[in-house]
C-alpha cells in the first residue's frame, strides 16, 4: 500500500489521522476506514475500498496507491466527488 503525497482526509477521522496512518503502516486493523485509491482500470478515476479488504493477500502482492481516507463509505464518495470537481 502506497500513500499519495497529497492525501485527502475525511472530517470524521481528521483528528486521529496520525494514529490511523501509523496503524496502517504497521499492518494493524483500523475499524471503519475506507480508502480512496487511483482506479485499477483505464475507465474509472477512483476506486473505494474498505481497509479490511486492502489487508488481504492479493493487495499485498498488488499494492494500490491511496489518495484519500474516510470514516464511512458515504464520506469516501463525497471526498472522491470533491477530488473530481477539483480537477475539472
C-alpha angles and dihedrals in degrees: 000000000000128000126220117238088237102051118183113217124196118236093242092063102028093102092059099038097123094048092049093049091048092051092047092051090050091050093242125145121267117194120228099006126144124190127210112209137177108272119270091219136051096246103058129057101211140011124209118215135179108240087233089062093050091057091067120110094252092064092047087062094037106036121196128214110244115215099168144019129205139176095228140021091249091053090049090053090051092050092048090050090050091051091050092049090048092057095049 
